[in-house]
Amino acid sequence: MDPAEFSGWLSGIGRLSGEQIGVALTELGEVAGRRSCDGGADASAESGLEAGPPTEGGERRKASRIERDALAAIGERKVERLGCTHCGADELVGWGRSHGLPRYRCKACGRTFNAATGTGMARLRKKDRWLDQAQALIEGVSLAKAAERCGVHPTTAYRWRHRFLSAPALDKPQTLQGIVEADETFILESFKGRRSGMTRKARKRGGKARHPGAFSDNIPVLVARDRSGATTDAVLPEDTAKCITEALSSAMSPANTLVCDGGTPLRAFARRAKIPVRVVPAPGKPLPGAPDIHINNVNAYHGRLKEWMRRFHGVATRNLPNYLGWRRALEAIAEPSPQSWLLAALGQGPYQQLTL
């Protein structure tokens, strides 16, 4: 290392966290040990001998350590923002480390916890594979490919997928701003994965609905989206004003303007909530003289959602909220990375962070 590079390296030491200092000391100790065994780096260079390639076991241990350190850093970010998982207090002390995650003890309530406590990720094993699973979610690969990437059984990959999605499924904006476009779309009811207890005869290769729109074969999915891109959605038990009110009443107020295609349930919801409503004459066409009054954004979101879901060859209706949260998080995270996805899986998704 030349003097300038060494000087830059030294200047960053003061900004290292406790975890990073520990990792740095471990790495320096290993390097010093290897050089001691080899007779020193200078002697090796003078003799013209190069160090042999690292063993497979050593590379695997190093990769596992890097994964654990990244996971610990992600967990620290969450704990710094939220404090104690149990009571919310921010007076915490370190309480050791277990299975790759630092533990903390709260001075206020006396309880211990880690970053995964109280989330769907609690007690999930093989933490060194979590970043691989997060990358599989970003790419939207099949369960077979996710299992191969993470080195787990496909049934484990299925459980991991839904454990990782349990928090993003709840990550919705608390309020929508300004003009809000809302519309329903319909997804064919599916009992995929179920072997008994179905209310109808099983279909072959998914099948098709007997009728389009609101019909017993179709599950209504409501999507509401403001002009900043904030999106909330819900799987409706029925396409009625009551169900829409339960889904949107907390996110919308009379300060908003609802734009819709004139469906009776949406207009009834707006009337009851005293929200101004503008009805477009036809999807894709703005009101004459008002080019900003349209539902093109929400209809485009419907199209992206259904095209993205096509790769799964049908989604079980009971799992549909998780897939809606998956898609919503993909659009809300500006630059998806395994680290940002893991933070969302730990209960710190993009909308949850905005409300802190």
C-alpha positions as CSV (number, residue, x, y, z in Angstrom):
1,M,0.0,0.0,0.0
2,D,1.5,3.4,-1.0
3,P,1.8,6.2,1.7
4,A,-1.2,8.2,0.3
5,E,-3.5,5.2,0.4
6,F,-2.3,4.3,3.9
7,S,-3.0,7.8,5.1
8,G,-6.5,7.7,3.7
9,W,-7.1,4.3,5.4
10,L,-5.9,5.7,8.7
11,S,-8.1,8.8,8.5
12,G,-11.3,6.6,8.4
13,I,-10.5,4.7,11.6
14,G,-12.2,7.3,13.9
15,R,-15.5,6.7,12.1
16,L,-15.6,3.0,12.6
17,S,-18.4,1.5,14.7
18,G,-17.7,-1.0,17.5
19,E,-18.7,-3.9,15.2
20,Q,-16.5,-2.6,12.4
21,I,-13.5,-2.3,14.8
22,G,-14.0,-5.9,15.8
23,V,-14.1,-7.1,12.2
24,A,-11.0,-5.0,11.3
25,L,-9.0,-6.4,14.3
26,T,-10.0,-9.9,13.3
27,E,-8.8,-9.3,9.7
28,L,-5.6,-7.7,10.8
29,G,-4.9,-10.6,13.2
30,E,-5.4,-13.2,10.4
31,V,-3.2,-11.2,8.0
32,A,-0.5,-10.9,10.6
33,G,-0.7,-14.7,11.3
34,R,-0.4,-15.6,7.7
35,R,2.6,-13.4,7.1
36,S,4.3,-14.7,10.2
37,C,3.9,-18.3,8.9
38,D,5.2,-17.2,5.4
39,G,8.2,-15.5,6.8
40,G,6.9,-12.0,6.2
41,A,5.4,-10.3,3.1
42,D,8.8,-8.7,2.2
43,A,10.6,-12.0,2.2
44,S,8.0,-13.6,0.0
45,A,8.2,-10.7,-2.4
46,E,12.1,-10.9,-2.5
47,S,12.1,-14.6,-3.1
48,G,9.6,-14.2,-6.0
49,L,7.2,-16.6,-4.3
50,E,3.4,-15.8,-4.3
51,A,1.0,-16.9,-1.6
52,G,-1.0,-19.9,-2.6
53,P,-4.7,-19.5,-3.4
54,P,-7.1,-19.4,-0.4
55,T,-8.7,-22.7,0.5
56,E,-12.4,-23.3,-0.2
57,G,-13.1,-23.6,3.5
58,G,-11.4,-20.3,4.2
59,E,-13.3,-18.5,1.5
60,R,-16.6,-19.9,2.8
61,R,-15.8,-18.8,6.3
62,K,-14.8,-15.4,5.2
63,A,-18.0,-15.0,3.1
64,S,-20.1,-16.2,6.0
65,R,-18.4,-13.6,8.3
66,I,-19.0,-10.8,5.8
67,E,-22.7,-11.8,5.6
68,R,-23.0,-11.8,9.4
69,D,-21.4,-8.4,9.7
70,A,-23.7,-7.0,7.1
71,L,-26.7,-8.4,8.9
72,A,-25.5,-7.0,12.2
73,A,-25.1,-3.5,10.6
74,I,-28.6,-3.7,9.2
75,G,-30.0,-4.7,12.6
76,E,-28.1,-1.9,14.3
77,R,-29.8,0.6,11.9
78,K,-33.2,-0.6,13.0
79,V,-32.5,-0.6,16.7
80,E,-31.0,2.9,16.5
81,R,-34.2,4.2,14.9
82,L,-36.8,2.4,17.0
83,G,-35.1,1.6,20.4
84,C,-36.4,-1.2,22.5
85,T,-38.7,-3.6,20.7
86,H,-40.8,-4.2,23.8
87,C,-41.3,-0.6,25.2
88,G,-39.7,1.8,22.7
89,A,-37.2,3.2,25.2
90,D,-33.8,4.2,23.7
91,E,-31.6,3.5,26.7
92,L,-30.0,0.3,25.6
93,V,-26.8,-1.6,26.4
94,G,-25.2,-4.4,24.4
95,W,-26.0,-7.9,25.6
96,G,-23.7,-10.1,23.6
97,R,-24.4,-11.7,20.3
98,S,-26.4,-14.7,19.2
99,H,-26.6,-16.4,15.8
100,G,-25.1,-13.5,13.9
101,L,-27.2,-10.7,15.5
102,P,-26.2,-8.4,18.4
103,R,-28.5,-8.6,21.4
104,Y,-29.5,-5.6,23.5
105,R,-30.9,-5.1,27.0
106,C,-33.3,-2.3,27.7
107,K,-32.6,-0.3,30.9
108,A,-36.2,0.7,31.2
109,C,-38.0,-2.6,31.0
110,G,-35.0,-5.0,31.6
111,R,-35.9,-7.2,28.7
112,T,-33.5,-8.4,26.0
113,F,-34.0,-8.5,22.3
114,N,-32.4,-8.4,18.8
115,A,-33.4,-6.7,15.6
116,A,-35.6,-9.6,14.5
117,T,-37.6,-9.8,17.8
118,G,-41.3,-9.4,17.2
119,T,-41.1,-9.7,13.4
120,G,-41.7,-12.5,11.0
121,M,-37.9,-13.0,10.9
122,A,-37.7,-14.0,14.6
123,R,-35.9,-17.3,15.2
124,L,-35.4,-17.9,11.4
125,R,-32.2,-19.9,10.9
126,K,-29.3,-19.8,8.4
127,K,-28.9,-16.0,8.7
128,D,-25.9,-16.1,6.5
129,R,-28.3,-16.9,3.6
130,W,-30.7,-14.0,4.3
131,L,-29.1,-11.6,1.8
132,D,-29.3,-14.2,-0.9
133,Q,-33.0,-14.6,-0.2
134,A,-33.4,-10.8,-0.3
135,Q,-31.8,-10.7,-3.7
136,A,-34.1,-13.5,-4.9
137,L,-37.1,-11.3,-3.9
138,I,-35.7,-8.3,-5.8
139,E,-35.3,-10.4,-8.9
140,G,-38.6,-12.2,-8.4
141,V,-37.2,-15.6,-9.2
142,S,-39.1,-18.9,-8.8
143,L,-39.0,-20.9,-5.6
144,A,-36.8,-23.5,-7.2
145,K,-34.2,-20.9,-8.2
146,A,-34.4,-19.2,-4.8
147,A,-33.9,-22.5,-3.1
148,E,-30.9,-23.3,-5.3
149,R,-29.4,-19.8,-4.7
150,C,-29.8,-20.1,-0.9
151,G,-28.9,-23.8,-0.6
152,V,-32.1,-24.8,1.0
153,H,-35.1,-27.1,0.2
154,P,-37.9,-25.6,-1.9
155,T,-40.3,-25.9,1.0
156,T,-37.9,-23.9,3.1
157,A,-37.7,-21.3,0.3
158,Y,-41.5,-21.1,0.3
159,R,-41.6,-20.5,4.1
160,W,-38.7,-18.0,3.8
161,R,-40.5,-16.1,1.1
162,H,-43.6,-15.5,3.2
163,R,-41.6,-14.8,6.4
164,F,-39.7,-12.1,4.5
165,L,-42.9,-10.7,3.1
166,S,-44.9,-10.5,6.3
167,A,-43.6,-7.0,7.2
168,P,-43.7,-5.5,3.7
169,A,-47.4,-6.7,3.4
170,L,-48.2,-4.3,6.2
171,D,-46.0,-1.4,5.0
172,K,-48.4,1.1,3.6
173,P,-48.5,4.9,3.6
174,Q,-50.5,6.2,6.5
175,T,-51.9,9.1,4.4
176,L,-52.3,9.8,0.7
177,Q,-51.7,13.4,-0.5
178,G,-53.7,15.6,-2.9
179,I,-55.3,13.9,-5.9
180,V,-55.8,10.2,-5.3
181,E,-56.6,7.8,-8.1
182,A,-58.5,4.7,-7.0
183,D,-59.8,1.7,-9.0
184,E,-60.5,-1.9,-8.5
185,T,-59.0,-4.8,-10.4
186,F,-59.9,-8.4,-10.3
187,I,-57.7,-11.5,-9.8
188,L,-58.9,-15.0,-10.3
189,E,-59.6,-16.8,-7.1
190,S,-57.0,-19.6,-6.5
191,F,-56.6,-22.4,-4.0
192,K,-53.1,-23.2,-5.2
193,G,-51.3,-25.6,-2.9
194,R,-54.5,-26.8,-1.2
195,R,-55.2,-30.5,-1.3
196,S,-58.6,-30.6,0.5
197,G,-61.4,-28.4,1.8
198,M,-62.0,-26.6,-1.5
199,T,-65.5,-25.2,-2.2
200,R,-65.4,-26.1,-5.9
201,K,-63.8,-28.6,-8.3
202,A,-60.1,-28.1,-8.9
203,R,-59.2,-26.3,-12.2
204,K,-56.5,-27.5,-14.6
205,R,-53.6,-25.0,-15.1
206,G,-55.4,-22.2,-13.3
207,G,-58.4,-21.9,-15.6
208,K,-60.3,-18.7,-16.4
209,A,-63.1,-16.8,-14.8
210,R,-66.6,-17.5,-16.1
211,H,-67.3,-13.8,-16.2
212,P,-65.1,-10.7,-16.1
213,G,-65.3,-8.0,-13.3
214,A,-67.2,-8.4,-10.0
215,F,-68.2,-12.1,-10.0
216,S,-67.8,-15.0,-7.5
217,D,-64.7,-16.3,-9.3
218,N,-62.8,-13.0,-9.1
219,I,-61.2,-11.5,-6.0
220,P,-61.5,-7.6,-6.0
221,V,-58.2,-5.8,-5.3
222,L,-58.5,-2.1,-4.6
223,V,-55.5,0.1,-5.4
224,A,-55.3,3.8,-4.5
225,R,-52.3,5.9,-5.6
226,D,-51.5,9.6,-5.2
227,R,-49.5,11.6,-7.7
228,S,-46.3,11.3,-5.7
229,G,-46.4,7.5,-6.2
230,A,-47.5,6.5,-2.7
231,T,-49.6,3.4,-3.0
232,T,-52.0,1.6,-0.8
233,D,-54.0,-1.5,-1.7
234,A,-56.2,-4.1,-0.2
235,V,-57.8,-7.4,-1.0
236,L,-61.5,-6.8,-0.5
237,P,-63.9,-9.4,0.8
238,E,-66.6,-7.8,-1.4
239,D,-66.6,-4.9,-3.8
240,T,-68.8,-2.8,-1.6
241,A,-68.7,0.7,-0.1
242,K,-68.3,-0.8,3.4
243,C,-65.2,-2.8,2.4
244,I,-63.7,0.2,0.6
245,T,-64.3,2.4,3.6
246,E,-62.4,0.0,5.8
247,A,-59.5,-0.1,3.4
248,L,-59.2,3.7,2.7
249,S,-60.8,5.6,5.6
250,S,-57.5,6.0,7.5
251,A,-55.5,7.0,4.4
252,M,-57.9,9.6,2.9
253,S,-59.7,12.7,4.2
254,P,-61.8,15.5,2.8
255,A,-58.5,17.3,2.0
256,N,-58.0,14.8,-0.8
257,T,-59.7,14.6,-4.2
258,L,-60.7,11.2,-5.3
259,V,-60.6,10.4,-9.0
260,C,-62.3,7.2,-10.2
261,D,-64.2,5.8,-13.1
262,G,-67.6,6.2,-11.5
263,G,-68.1,2.8,-9.8
264,T,-70.9,2.8,-7.3
265,P,-68.9,1.5,-4.3
266,L,-66.1,4.2,-4.7
267,R,-68.6,7.0,-5.1
268,A,-70.6,5.8,-2.1
269,F,-67.3,5.7,0.0
270,A,-66.4,9.3,-1.1
271,R,-69.9,10.5,-0.3
272,R,-69.9,9.0,3.2
273,A,-66.4,10.3,3.9
274,K,-67.2,13.7,2.5
275,I,-64.3,13.5,0.0
276,P,-64.6,15.5,-3.2
277,V,-64.9,13.1,-6.1
278,R,-64.2,13.6,-9.9
279,V,-65.4,10.9,-12.3
280,V,-63.6,10.4,-15.6
281,P,-65.8,9.5,-18.6
282,A,-63.7,6.6,-19.6
283,P,-60.4,4.9,-18.4
284,G,-57.4,6.5,-20.0
285,K,-59.2,9.7,-21.0
286,P,-58.9,12.8,-18.7
287,L,-61.8,15.1,-18.1
288,P,-62.3,17.7,-20.9
289,G,-60.5,20.9,-19.8
290,A,-58.8,19.1,-16.8
291,P,-55.8,17.1,-18.1
292,D,-54.7,16.2,-14.6
293,I,-58.0,14.5,-13.7
294,H,-57.5,10.9,-14.9
295,I,-56.8,7.4,-13.6
296,N,-53.9,6.5,-15.9
297,N,-51.5,6.1,-13.0
298,V,-53.5,3.6,-11.1
299,N,-54.4,1.7,-14.3
300,A,-50.8,1.5,-15.3
301,Y,-50.0,0.1,-11.8
302,H,-52.6,-2.6,-12.3
303,G,-50.9,-3.5,-15.6
304,R,-47.5,-3.7,-14.0
305,L,-48.8,-5.7,-11.1
306,K,-50.5,-8.3,-13.3
307,E,-47.6,-8.6,-15.7
308,W,-45.2,-9.1,-12.8
309,M,-47.5,-11.8,-11.2
310,R,-47.7,-13.7,-14.4
311,R,-44.3,-15.3,-13.7
312,F,-45.8,-17.2,-10.6
313,H,-48.4,-19.0,-12.8
314,G,-51.2,-18.2,-10.3
315,V,-51.1,-17.0,-6.7
316,A,-53.1,-18.6,-3.9
317,T,-55.7,-16.1,-2.7
318,R,-54.7,-16.5,0.9
319,N,-51.2,-15.3,0.0
320,L,-52.4,-12.4,-2.2
321,P,-51.7,-9.7,0.5
322,N,-48.1,-10.8,0.7
323,Y,-47.6,-10.5,-3.1
324,L,-49.3,-7.1,-3.1
325,G,-46.9,-6.0,-0.4
326,W,-44.0,-7.5,-2.4
327,R,-44.9,-5.4,-5.5
328,R,-45.6,-2.3,-3.5
329,A,-42.2,-2.5,-1.9
330,L,-40.4,-3.0,-5.2
331,E,-41.9,0.2,-6.5
332,A,-41.4,2.2,-3.2
333,I,-37.7,1.4,-2.7
334,A,-35.9,3.7,-5.0
335,E,-32.8,1.5,-5.4
336,P,-33.6,-2.0,-4.3
337,S,-30.7,-3.8,-2.7
338,P,-30.5,-6.9,-0.4
339,Q,-29.7,-4.6,2.5
340,S,-32.8,-2.4,2.0
341,W,-35.0,-5.5,1.5
342,L,-33.7,-7.1,4.6
343,L,-34.4,-3.9,6.5
344,A,-38.0,-4.0,5.1
345,A,-38.3,-7.6,6.2
346,L,-37.3,-6.5,9.7
347,G,-40.1,-4.0,9.8
348,Q,-38.4,-0.9,8.5
349,G,-39.9,-0.6,5.0
350,P,-39.9,2.6,3.0
351,Y,-43.3,3.8,4.2
352,Q,-42.6,2.7,7.8
353,Q,-39.4,4.8,7.8
354,L,-41.2,7.9,6.6
355,T,-43.6,7.8,9.6
356,L,-40.9,7.8,12.2
